[in-house]
């Protein structure tokens, strides 16, 4: 009986010591899962500005089509000193099929299909919303998105460049 009692006391002491020291043991810190955020914008008023550490793009929507797609034009200015501003056009559509080969872009979304706004090295997933307004989705740690009212052709994209690269994780 004494041996049994000694065994029970030893076991209890061991378990209480283990639990006391286990609280001080370092624990693995789980990073929170990051998800996209969304910004709503009106197609016919304002300019969509997207800035990453690679560059800045100004986007304006110029026309909507009967099939629900929208045409846009963009100006893209790389962050690298001496980088030349590029211009282009694109179309987003909620019904277009994705191409077999995804387009490689440096920042933002993958640029995989017609539901992405692609301007230079920046790609943002787009959502139609209605015939008057839509959504862009992005990771705020990687892309700064602003809606700016002003003359699209006179916007100085250098004013919107991100300083210091990407945000800390």
N, C-alpha and C positions, 0 to 999 in steps of 0.2 A: 504494500500500500504506500509506503514511504517513497519507493522508487517511482510509482505512478504519479504521486503528488509532485515530486521533484521534476519529472518530465513535463507535466502540465505547466508548472511555474516557469520552467526554462523556455518552453514554447511561447508562452504569453509574453515573457520579457523580450524574446527575439522578435516577435511580431510587432510589439510596441516600438522597439528601437528602429526596426525597419521602416515603419510608417513615419516616425519622427524625422529620420534622415531623408526619406524619399521626397518630402516636401522641399528640401533644400537642393535636390538634384536638378541640374539644368534640364529644361524641357525644350523640345524642338519647337521653334516658333513657326507657325503656319502663316504663310503670306495670304492675305485675303485675295480671293479670285477677282480679277479686274473684269469689268464689263463695259461695253460701249454706252455712251450717253448720247442724247439726241438734242438737236436744236431745230426748231421750226423756223421756216422763212417763207416770205411771200415771193412768188415768182416774178412779179412785175415791179416790185419796188425794193430797192436796196441791192447791194452787192454782197455776195458771200466771199469772205476772206478766210483762207486757211493757211496757217503757218506751221512749219515744222523746222527742225534744225537744218534740213536740206534746202529749204526754200519757202517762198510764199506765193500763193496763187489768189487771183481775183477771178470770180466766176459771176457771170450774169446770164440769166435765162432770156432768150430772145424770141422763142416761139413754141407754142404747144400744138400738137397734132391730134387729129380725131381718134387715133388709136390709143391715146393716153400717154404718148411719149412727149418729151420736151427737148428742144434744142438749146444748147448753151454755148457760150464762147468763154475763153479764158485767157488770162495773161499769167505767166509763171516767171518768177525771178529766183534763180538759185542763190543760196547764201554765200557761196564761195566768192571771194573777191574777184572782180573782173568777169563774173558770170554774166552772160547775155540774156536779156529777157526774151522769152518765147511766147508766141501766141498760138491759139488753136481753137478748134470747135469740137463739140461732142454731142451725143444724144443719150438721154436716159429713157428707159422704157420699162414699165412693170411687166410687160409680156414677152420681151425678147429672150431668146434662148441664150444660155451661156456658151461661149466658144470652147472648143476642145482644149486649146492651149491657153492657160491663164497668162495674163500680161504681168510681167515683173515690174513692180514699183518699189521705191525705197521706203515710203512712209504711208501710213494710213492703212487702208484695206488692201486686198489682193488685186483689185482691178480686174476681177474675173469676168465681169459681164456688163450688160447694158444697164444694170441697176447700180452702177458705181459712177460717180462724177470723177473723171480722171483729168487732172491738169498738171502737166509736167511730171514731177516725181511724187505727186500727191494724189491719193485716191480715197474717196469717201463713199461709203455705202449711202444710197439715196432711197427714200421712200416717198411715194407720190402724195399721199394725203388727199388733196382734192385738186380740182382744176386751177385753183388759185394759190395754194400753198403746199409745201412739202417738207420733208425732214432730211437732215443729214445726220449720220451716226459716226461717232469717232471716240478715240481714247484720249481723254484730256491730258494725260501724261505725255502723249506723243504729238498731238495736234491742238493748236489753238484755233478756234472758229469764232468769227465775228460777223455780224451783219452791219454793213456800213452804208449810209446814205450819202451819195455824192456822185459826181460825174465819173463813170467807169473809166473813161479814157484818160482822165487826169489824175487818177489815184497813184500816189507814190508808194509802190510796194515796199520800198526800203523802210518806210515808217512802221510797217507791220511785222518786220523780221523778228523772229524769236531771239532773245539774248541768252547766251550761255548754254545752248543746246537743249537736250531733253530734260524733263523734270526728274527729280530724284525719285527713286522707287521706294 
